[in-house]
Amino acid sequence: MLGKGGLTGMTNNAQWIAGSYLCSPYTLAGTDRENKIIPFWEAEEVLERYQLLHKWYELGYINPDAATTETIGKEIRASVRSGSAWAGYYVGHTAYGDMEVQGVSYAGPFMSTATMRGAMNAINAAATEEKAIACLKYLELLNTDHTFRDILRFGVEGVHFNYETDADGHQTVTRTEQGTNNWSMDGFVTGSVINASCTTGSYYDWNDIYADYENAIVSTLGTFTFDKTPVEAEHAACNAVMGKYTAEMLTGTLDIDAALPTIIAELEAAGYKTVQEEAQRQLDEYLAAQ
């Protein structure tokens, strides 16, 4: 069962430079195409994913109304799901769907500015010095005080959760009914997951998790961020074009091979090449300065 957002992480095998039409696939690192910004149809891995999704759609694996479904409520018990996490995360019993879960990695790990920004706490550069110092003190507390970290993650001990010790001697957390119903935010929302206790039955061996990153594909684009200001009009026009197709592409509803000539023609008319040239110019300038 899919909503219009499609499978989580389905297009994470590329860094998206401008909307969902210009990218730099991680697998270009180490090739003569590294540091090149290309349209999505020139990124083989991305196009293959869209083709595969359409194959699944035609086989009936995906609900017919996926492209127009805003959200999927908890009443739907889908046996195949996707998410962004680390190796070993999706294993064990889950009350959501009342099933045993086995996970398999289909992308990554990737390391880039984009992936790191999605997993960090930051301070607004426009903050006053007084507020910046206060933020730093807060972040220090968050990352050094285990009790404080667990309060943010699970609530109040004895009210929302209780500490337990599992069969392997690891300290874990068991939520109370009130904690399950009234303190259910995801762990990454309030701080680094590794600094909080694990829930009972889901202990993570962080040594294994970090070892997985030894094989990570690292972006060659460094900390480059595209400034779209010089091509705002063209970028907006290209986004409008992609807005007509993205949901259908992400859910497999669209036959991408049949529709691609039309999409390319519309993007050319909208000025995607102008955006691509400007993005490449900025990237080349950035890399030359390093």
N, C-alpha and C positions, 0 to 999 in steps of 0.2 A: 504494500500500500504506500503510495507516494502522494505528497502534496506538491504544489507548483515549484517548490524549492528543490525538488529532486533528491537524489541521494547525497547526504552530507559528504563533502570532500571529493566528490566525483571529478572535479576539475582542478584539484589541488596539485596536480603534477606539473603545473606551470605557474610562474609568477605573472599575475595579471597587471599589466602596465596601464592600460586604459580600458575601462569598462570590461565587457566580456568579449571584446573583439581584437585587442592587441595583447600579446603575451610574450614571455620568454620561458620556454620549457626548461626545467631543471636538467633534463637529460642532454641538453646541448653543451653542458659544461665539459670541457676537454675535447670538443670537436671544433671544426673550422667555422661552426655557426654559433659558438658561444658569444655572448654579449650582443646578440642580434635580437631585435624586437620584430616580431612577425605576427601576421593575422592568424587567428585560431585555426583556420583551415590548412595552414602550412605546418601546424604542430601535429605530427602524426598521432601522438598519444592522446591528445585531446579529441581529435576527430574520431579516432577508434572508439573512444568512450561513448561519444554521441551515437555512433553506428551501432554499438553493442546495446545501448539502451533502446534504440528503435527495434532491434531484433527481439529483445525481451518483450517490448510492447506488443509486437505483432504475434508473439507466441502466447500472449495472454497473461504474462507474469505480472504486468503492471496494470493497475486499475484504469479503466478507460477515461475517467474524469480527472486524472492526476493533474493535468495542466491547468485546470480551473478550480482545484481544491485549495483553499487558502491555508487551512491547518488540518492536521490529523489529530482528532481527539483521543483520549485514553480508552474510549470504547472500542477502538480498532486494535486487534491483537495481531500485528504483522509478525510473521516468523522470520523475516529477513529485514534487517535494519542496517543503518550505517551511522558512523559518528567519527569525530576527531578525538583521538586519545593516543595512548601509548600501547605498545605490545603487551598483551595479557590483561588489558583492562576489561574487555567484554568476556568474562569467564565466570561461571557459577550461576546460582539461582537468582532470578529477579522476580520480585512481586509484580512488576509491570509486565503483564502478559502471563505471569505464573508459569515460567518455563526455565529450563536449564539453558544457559547461553554458552556458546562457543564462538570465539572470535577469530577472524583471519585478517591479516593486513593486506590491503590492496593498493596502497600508495605510501611512499615514503620509507624512512623518515627524510624530510627535506629541511634544510636550514637556510634561511634568508631573512632579510629585514621584515618581510611580511609575516613569516611564522613567528619571529621573536616578538614583534609588536602584539601579536595575538596572545602572548603569554607573559606579559610583564605588567608591573605596577609602575606608574610614571608620575612625574610632577609637572604641572603646567609651567612652561617657561615664562609665562607672563605673570606669575605669582609674585607678590612682594617678598622681600628677603625674610621677613618675619614668618609669613605663611609657608615659604619654602622650607625653612628650618623646622617648623612644626610638622610639615609633611615628612621630612627626613626622620624625625623622631618617631613618628607613627610607623613608618616603614621599618625602622630598626626594631621597634617593639614587635611588630607583626612577624618579623623574620627571626627573632631571638627568643621570644616568650611563648613556649608551647601551650601553656594554659590559655593565654589570650587568643592564640590562633585557633584552638579548639572551641572557644566560646563563639567566635565568629562563624566557625564552620558548623557547629552542632547546637549551640544554645547554652543553656545553663545546666551544669551537671546536677543530676538528681531530679531535674524537671523535664528537660528535653532529651537527655541521654545519660548513660552510665558507662563507666569504664569496665572492661572485661579483659581476661587474659585467655588467648586461644590455646589450642592444644600444642602449638609450637612455642609457646611462651611469649608471643607478641602481644603488647597492649593494644586493644582494639576498642571500638565504641559500639554500643548497642543503643539505638534510639528508643525512647519511650513512645507511647501512642501520641502524646502531645507533641513530641519532637518530630514524629513522622508527619503529622497533620499540619503543624504550625511553624516548622523551621526546616524547610525542605529545599533551600537554595543549593545550587551546585557548588562543589568545593572550590572550583577555580575562580568563582566570582569574588571571593573575599580575600584571596591571597594564594601563595604557592601551595599546590596540593601536597607536595612532599613534606611540608612543615606541619601538617595536621595529622591527627591519628586516622587510621583506616577504620571503616566500619567492619563489624564482625563478619567474617567469611570472605573478606576481600583484601587481604593483606598483600601488598605489592613489594616485590624484591627490587628495590631501586637500583641495585648493582646490575641486574639483568636489563632493566630498562635503559640505563645509561650505556650499557654495552651495545645495545641496539643502534645507538647513534654513532658507533665506530664506522658503520657502513652508510652513514647519511650522505646524501647528495647535497653538496654545498653550492649555493648560488655564486656565480662569478660577477654578479652585478653590485656586490658590496652593499652600501647603504643608499644606493640611488633611489630617489623618489622623483617621479615625473611631475613637473610643474605644467599644468594644463592651461595656464592663463593665456599664453599666446595663441592657443587654438581652441578657446572655449566654445565658439560657435560650432566648429566642425565636430568637436567632441560631443556636444549636446545632440547634434543631428545624428551622429553614429549611435549614441545611446538610445535615441528614439527608434532607430531601425532595429537594434537588437532587442528592444523592449517588446517588439511584436513577435519575436521568435524564441526568446530565452527559455520561458517556461516549458514550451513544447520540446525544446532541445534537451533540457535537463530531465524531462520525464520520458523521453523516448517517443513521444507522440508524433514528432516531426520526422519524416524521412529526410535526413540531413543530406544524403547524396542527391536526392531529387530537388531539394530546395536550395542547395548551396549556390547555384548560378544566380538565382534571384537575389539571395542575401548579399552576395559579392557585388552585384550590379547596384543595389541600393546603397551599400556602404561606399562604393566608389563615388556615387552621386552625392553622398553626404560629406565626402572629403576625408575618408579614413587614411588615404595616402599622405595627406598633409599632416595629419596627427602623427602618423608613423614616422615621417621624416623629422618632425620636430622632436619626438621622443628619442629617436636614434641620435640626433644631433646633441641633445642634452646628455645622453648616456655616454657618448664618445668623449664629450668635453669633461664630464665627471671622471671617467676612467683615466684620461690623460693627465688629470691633476693629482692623481693618487701617487 
